[in-house]
Amino acid sequence: MPKVLIVGAGGVGQVVAHKCAQVPEVFEDIVLASRTEAKCRAIAAQVAERTGRKIETAQVDADDVPQTTRLIERVKPGVVVNVALPYQDLAIMDACLAAGVDYLDTANYEPRDTAKFEYRWQWAYHERFRDRGIMALLGSGFDPGATNVFTAYLAKHHFDTIETLDIIDCNAGEHGQPFATNFNPEINIREVTARGRYWENGAWKETDPLSVSRMFDFPEGIGPKKIYLLYHEELESIAKHFPTLKRARFWMTFSDNYLKHLEVLGNVGMTSIEPVMFQGREIVPLQFLKALLPDPSSLGPLTKGKTCIGCLVRGKQGGRDKIAFLYNVCDHEACYREVGSQAISYTTGVPAMIGAKLMLTGKWRGKGVFNMEQLDPDPFMEDMNRHGLPWVVTTLDKPMD
Ligand code: NDP
């Protein structure tokens, strides 16, 4: 059915709405629902202005399963694209099961009270989705998302076996604000302040937050930047689905300024998710901090520079050692001109649209719950080039230690 229901009208929801509107041959009807319908209406007005297409809007509290089920049953979409917050994943999956409709998201479920990045809650839905004859596609953003597909593409076309993987995420953009996060601050800070973790020789190794770093020379004029080891959710599914991998790590760039602010905020307790009493009311410090920080969507017109996200793989081809780097470079200002958002939302929203497109057109089909790397990477990679995220593969001489 050529209809999509997008849930969540934040930075990413805005890009998904624009990109779906640009592909009318697949997304004949678009409905955008969120907790605050006014945000959906503002996005719909922007989309109408830029593409001439009309988007229907709705109000929904996606934590409320019966309410979301009623919305899905009324709209009757071919797929529900969940770009609300990770807290809503299980409730929206329950609503999709009740209504018998396919599901897609861009981030794994997280309980509100513990910052945990694990697929086990969502993988536990596999049998129920399979028995209902519907599909759930997990993590169809950039990382997770494109990075999982990049790994699958390299394994399919460039190597006989893959042995090590380094996923490297660089935001070389500048927004001129003293401190801001480029996607939801609460989710972003939970991720960055968590302990580092990577896969090595069949086991998970832990590191103190941001304690391991390297220098990496980024292509296309970005140049050398310091990258820090973090845990990121796609490592869990990739380590499971590519058993030849001896090591899998994830790295991200941070400016010294960002890290200094984060350290101070952490030291005074502002990044904590433990509730505290304040003037007779319980508040969560990190949620209060989110209220003070710039809304990521307000950074769109301010951000200049590029992002570069890619997968560095070492392995064997034809009996020889080989190192390949598959990456995309995206320009913040070009994204803003196209859809009114900066590159972080853009690089997440485009793969979400592509995942939904492949599901609606039947190129990616399955019954149950799937991670991106379980599906054929080729149609996704073609669509990345077609829909604004072109990629490059290069070979390197030196591995990363
Ligand atoms: P925002 O905070 O900008 O937007 C989230 C939206 O979800 C808001 O519009 C909010 O509505 C809505 N929402 C929150 N709770 C509910 C609810 N109970 N019911 C309905 N709507 C709700 O976040 P982003 O757009 O930056 O991120 C969206 C998702 O994308 C997140 O899950 C994030 O983790 C993920 N992400 C994934 C990336 C990847 O590469 N895979 C990268 C970046 C983000 P309202 O404003 O009305 O309160």
Boltz pocket constraint, residues with backbone or C-beta under 6 A from the ligand:
constraints:
  - pocket:
      binder: B
      contacts: [[A, 7], [A, 8], [A, 9], [A, 10], [A, 11], [A, 12], [A, 13], [A, 33], [A, 34], [A, 35], [A, 36], [A, 37], [A, 39], [A, 60], [A, 61], [A, 62], [A, 63], [A, 82], [A, 83], [A, 84], [A, 85], [A, 86], [A, 88], [A, 106], [A, 107], [A, 139], [A, 140], [A, 141], [A, 142], [A, 143], [A, 144], [A, 145], [A, 182], [A, 183], [A, 184], [A, 187], [A, 296], [A, 344], [A, 347], [A, 348]]
      max_distance: 6.0
